Amino acid sequence: MDRLQRETFGYFLKESNRANGMVPDNTRKGSHASIAPIGFALTAYTTSVERGFITRAEDIEPTLATLRFFRDSEHSEEADATG
C-alpha cells in the first residue's frame, strides 16, 4: 500500500506545473488542467507531508504557487478567465 501511495503521489510531482500549480487531467500530450486534479494535488501535498514522502518545506512551494495562481488570475465571464 505504501508503494502504491508513493507512486500515486508521484503523478502530482511529475505532472504539475511548478510555476502555477496546474495539474493536467491525464498524461496525454496537450491535456488540459481542471479543478479536480488540482484539488487532489493540494490534498496530496499535505497528506504526503504527514506520510513522510516530502517535507513541509517541499509542500509549501507547489501549494503557494497554486493558490497564488488562482488569487491573481482573471475572474470574469471572459473565455480565458479562471473563475
N, C-alpha and C positions, 0 to 999 in steps of 0.2 A: 504494500500500500504506500509506503514511504517513497519508493521509486516512482510509482505512478503519479503521486502528488508533485514530486520534483520535476518530472518530465512535463506534466501539465503546466506547471508554473513556468517552465522554460519557454513555452509558446509566447507568453507575455514579455519575457525578457528579450526574446529574439525578434518578435514581430512588431512590437510597439515602436512608434516614432518617438525617439528620445527628445526631440525638440519640442513637441507639442502634446505628447501622451496619447495620440490617436492609435487605435488598435484595429487592424482590418478584421472583417468578419470571417475570413478564411485565408489560406496561404496562396490562393490563386493569384497570379500576376494581375495587378490592377484592381484588386478587390477594395471596395470602399470600407471605410470605418463607420461604425454606427454606435449608438449609445450602449447597446447590450454588451459587446466585448470590452468597451471602455469601463463600464461599471464592474464587470467581472475582474478586470485588471486592477482597479482600485481596491477591490476586496482581496484579490490575490496578493498584492504587495503587503498589505498589513497582516494577512494570515501567514504569509511566508516569513515575516519577521518573528511571529510567535512560534513558528515551526523551526526556526533557526536556519532557513535557507538563505536569507540575506540579513544584513544588519539594519537597524533602524536608520542609520545614516544612508544606506543604499536605497531605502524605501522613500526617503524624503524627495530626492531628485525627480523621479518619474511622477510621483503624486503631485508635487507642486507644479510641474510642467503641465499636467493635465488640467488641474484646477485653474491655473493662470490662463491657459488657452481659452477655457470656457468663460472666464471672467472678462477677458479682453476682446473676445470675438464679437462680431456683429450680431445683434439680437433684434431682428425685424422680420418683416414679411418678404424680404428680398430672397431671390433664388439661392444665393450663395451664403445666406445667413446661417448661423449655427442654431439659433433658437429664437 
